Amino acid sequence: MHRRVFIPTDIPPLQDVPDNARMFTLSGATMGTQWQVQLPAIAGASVAALETGILQRLERVIAQMSTWDENSELCRFNRAAPGSWHSLSAEFFTVLDYGVFLARQTGGAYNPAAGELVDLWGFGPAGARSRIPDAGLLHSASASAQWRDLQLDRVQRKILQTGGVRLDLSSIAKGFAVDLLAEFLLEHGVQHFLVEIGGEFRGHGVKPDRTPWWVAIETVPDLMQTNAGANTGAAGDLVALCGLAIATSGDYRQFFERDGRRYSHTLDTRTGYPVANSLASVTVLHRQCMAADALATALTVLGPEHGLAYAQQHQIAAQFICRSEQGLQEHLSAAMAALLD
């Protein structure tokens, strides 16, 4: 298959481009997945000190927003008594505020208050399940997953626990962590790097050989099995991450099957059920990985027609891969198509 490349049209001027500098790769485990940072040697910068700062920031995100750490700020809020106000860390509030904004814009297709539903379907810390939850429990969980009930005090960075609200920021916190590491590196004078957490990336500058940070767009596992005549994206399409981030939401990542049907981990809280549209994956490019992460989820829930319309309206660079009887078919938003070289 022909490999395509997507290149941003407004690449910023490069400062202090390294001249065949030695490359360093830092990596480890976090948030149930792996993280990696690639960067060239920087004069006056200690790689060991940068790694320490990276680890501190990853631990901070977990301590604030993890659904798996019962002592995190998020879990403490989820257990809190009705009518209680809670001060949030600056990073936590930033993520939640954007989540509420996106929920409002998408009519609830994105929902940061889906914690109870996530557990009911077996995709949270309560553990995996292989059967469909009881309809009554789903109705109750859907009723509690009302993003409109989230009351934020933006002056004091507080949130009200109205009773039974259970936040889940799994579809945005990882992207935010990528941004947090990127901003940390920039603040310490590192202008050239590629940050990844669990398949979500953000890149700045170039590699020591002055080529871009090329990242392959995640492909649906059965992409190569599509009919030759189908309108599909080419396997191995590349994106030049020059000041860009990339995130993908796919129905092949976490799911279980029951009676011949696949139940994806991406939930539509408007129905209480996993998404049941034709989308196999959605990939979003954005300046912020937090936004790319959350938007990929929101567009998946909206579906191929409404998701593409939303992407067009808001000039979002997005790739939609749909399942059909003819195989996998691709649709690009105008902003995404404009990046094709």
N, C-alpha and C positions, 0 to 999 in steps of 0.2 A: 504494500500500500504506500501511496505517496505521503511523505511526511511534510506537514505544514508547520509554519512558524508564526507565532503571534508576537509582535513587537510594539511597545508603546510608542506613540508618535511624539511625545513631549519628554524625551529623555533629558534630565537636568544636566548641566555642565558637571564634569567629573573633576573632583578636587583631589590632589595628592594621590594620583593613580600609582599603585605599587609597580615597581619595575622588576618583574620576575621574582618577587619576594617569596619566601618560603610560606607554604600553606599550613595552617593549623586546623585540625578538626576536633572539636569538643563534643562530647555526647554523653548520654546517660538515660535513665528511666524516669518518667514522671507521668502522672495522671493516667496510669494504666497503659502507657505507650512509651515511645522513645522520642528523645529530643536530640537535635544536632545543630551545631553552629560551625560553619566554615568561614575562615577569615585569613587574610594574609598577615604576615608579621608586620607590626606597626612600630615605628621608632618611638621609644619612650613608653610603650604600653606593655604591661605585664600580662601575659596570657593567663598565668595562674590567678592573678587578681581578677581578671575578667571572668574566669570560670567561677570563682567564688561569688562574684556579684550575680552571675546568671543563676546559680543554684539558690541563692537567697531569694531572688525574685520568683522563681518557680515554687519555692516553698511558701512564699507569701500568697500566691494565687490559690494554692491548695488550702492554706489555713483560712482563707476568706470564703472561697466559692465551691469547695468540694462537697458533693453529695455523699461521698464515701467516707469522709472523716467526720465522725459524729460530734467532734469538738469544733468544727469549722463555724465561722460566723453564719453561714447559710443554714447549716443544720440546727444551730441554736435558735435561729429565727423560726425555722419550720416547727420547732417544738414549743415555741413561746405561747403564753396565755393570750387569749383574745383581748383586744383593747390595749395592748402594750406597744409602745414605740421603741424602736431600736436604731441606735446610731450605727452607721456603716462606714467601713474604711473607704477612703477616696476611690481606690480602684474598683471595689465591689459596687459602689454607687454608680460609677461611670458605666460599668457593664450593665447593671440593672436598668439604669435610665435609658440607655440605648435600646435594650430589649423591650421596654415599655413603649418607646417611640416607634419601633418597628412593628410591634403588635397593633398599635393604633393605625399605622399606615396600611397594614395588610389585613385589617379587619379580623385579627386574631389568628391568621395563618401562622404567624410566629407568636409563641406564647411562653414567657419565662416562668409561668406559674403552673407548669404541667407535672410537678413532682409526683403527685399521687397517681396520676395515670401512667407515668413512666414505670413506677413500681408495679402497678397492677399488671402491666403487659410483660413484666420480667426483664426490663432493660435497665433497672436501677440497682442500688445496693441491696434490695430485698432478695435478689437472686433470680436466675432464669426460670421461666415457666414454659410449658409446652402445650398449654390448653388456653382456650379463649376465656377471658374473665367473665364472671357473672354479669348479666346485663344491668342488674340493679346496682352493683358496685360501680360499673362503668358510668351509669347515670349520675351517681353520687359524686364520683371523682370528677366528672365533667363539670358538675355544678360548682365544685370547689376551685376549679382551674379557671377562674375568671380574672383575666388580666385587668379588666376594668375596675376590679375591687382593690387593686394595688394603689395605696395612697402614699405618695412620696413627698417629703419635705425637702425641697431642693436647696433651701437656704442652710439648713442644719444637717443635711445629708442623713435623713432619718426615713424609716419606713414603718408603717402601722401594720401590725398583725391583727387583721380583722377577725380571725378565727378560722383555722383549718387551711390557711394558705400555705402551700408547699412549693417553694421555688425550686427550679432546676435550671441551671445555667450551663449544662453540659454542651449545648449546641453553640456556645459563644465564648466560654471561658478559655478554651484552648486557643482560639484565635486571638483573644486578648493577650494571652501569655506570650504568643509570638510577637505581638506588638510591643509588649513590655520589654522583652529582650532586645528587640530592634532599637527601641528608644534608649535603652541603657547603653548599648554599644555606640550609638550616635553621640550621646552625651559625653562619652569617654574618648571621643575623637576617632572612632573607628568608622570610616566612610564606606568600606567595602566588605560585605558579608552576605551570607545566606543563612537564615534561621529556619528550622523546621521543627514542628511538633506534630507527630502522628500524621504525616502527609499533608500538613498545611504549612505553607512557606511564605516568607517575605524576604525580598532581596534588595540590596542597595549597592550602587557602584558596579564594579566589574571584578573579574578574577585577575590574578597576577599577569596572565597572558593577554589582558585587555579584551577578553571575550566576555559576553554577558553571563550571568547566572542562568543557564538554561535549565528549565524544569519541565518534565514531561507531564502533560495533562493526564490525570488518572483515567484509565479506560475501564469500561464495563467488562467483566471477565469473559463473556461470550462474544465480544466485539468481532473477533476474527471469524466467527461462524455465520455472519450475516451474508445475505445473498449479494452477489457481485454487483447487481444493479441497484441495490438499496442506497439511499442518500445518507451515508454514514460518515462520521468523522474518521480520519485516518489514525490508526494505532500509532502512538508515539508522537503525537502533535506536541510541539515545544512552545514554551512561553519564555520570553526574555524578562526576567523579574528585575527590571531597572526601576526601583522605587515602587514596586507593585507587590501585592500579596495574592495568593491563590488558595481557594478552599473548594472541596468537592463534597457533596452529599449524595450517597448512593444506596439503593435498596439491597445491595449485595453485601453490605458491611456487617450489620447485625440484624438477624431475622430468625424466625422459626417457621416451620411449615406444618400445616394442619389440614387434612382432607384435601390435599393437592393445592392449597393456597399458601402463598408466602405472606407472612406478616412482618413488615419492616419495623425497625426501631424508630422511624420517623413518624410521629403521631400527629393527627389532626385533632386538636382538642375541641374543635367545633362539633365533631361527631363522636369523639371519644375513642375512635378506632385508628389503627395505622393507616397511612395514606393508601388509597386504592386507585390511583391513576396509572397512566402508562409510563410515567417517568422512571427510567432506570438510574439516571444520575443527573445532577446539575453542578456545573462548575462556574464559579464566580471569580472574576479578577477585580481587585479594588485596592486603593491606596492603604487601607487598614485591613489587617487580617481579621480583626474582630467583626467588622462589617461583612467581609466576604464569607466568614463562617456562618453568621446568622442569616445572611441573605440566601445562601445556598439551601438552608433548611426551609426558609419561608417560601422560596420559589418552588421547592419540591412539593410543599403542601398545597400551594396555589394550583399546581398542575401545569401541563404544557401550554394550554391556551391562555389562562389567566396569568400564569407566571411569566410567560413571554411578554404579554401585554404590560405587566408591571415593570419588567426590565426595560422595555422600550420607553415607557412613560418617564422613568427615572434615570434613563441613560446608563443602565447597568450593563457591564460587559459580562455576558453569561452564555454558556453553552448548555443546551438541553439535549439529552439522549433519551429517546423514547423507544419502548418496545412496541412492535407491531407484528402482524402476521407475515410481513415481508422481511422482518429482521429488525435491527436497531436503526433508528433514523435520527439524524441530527438537525437541530434548529439553533441558529445563532442569533442573538440580539444584534441590532445595528451597531452598538458600541463594541461588541466582540468582533463582528465581521470587519470593522474598520481597522482592527489591529493585525489582520492577516497581511503577511508580507508577500 
